[in-house]
């Protein structure tokens, strides 16, 4: 528990530091941001590992009920005869 809190605090501090570096750098000098870019992803991976260990192995399909089959197939309602528009008279052959 203490390790998770410590890594979370480090993650937040690194995130703020990266925001400051990006905002303070000039147009083409991305060397400083590239030097510290790996730390943000390293703490993110560490936090996700701690969260997975804490909650235990789970599946996206856990809690899904199996599908039941119907014994009777679905039927369509009977087709209605075509409607005659009200402004036209029926044609005779």
Phi, psi and omega in degrees: 000316181293324180293320179297317178296318180296315179294324177296318178296316178297320180298315179295317180295318178295322179297315177296322178297317179295323176298316179296319180296317180294319181287331183268346184283153176276177190309306189253359182265082180266014183293320182292320179292324179291329181292326183254009183290330183288335183294322180296318180287328179295317179288329177295317179296318180297317179294323179291326177294317178297320180293322179292322179291326182290318184275343180086171182290129178227166179232153177292339181264005178289132182094358178274129180279144178294148181289141176260147180259140177274141179281339182250128179289156179290142179241150178268149177290157180297147182286139179274150177293153181295141182277145177267129178300147185288334183271000179240143177275150178296141180274146178247145180260000000 
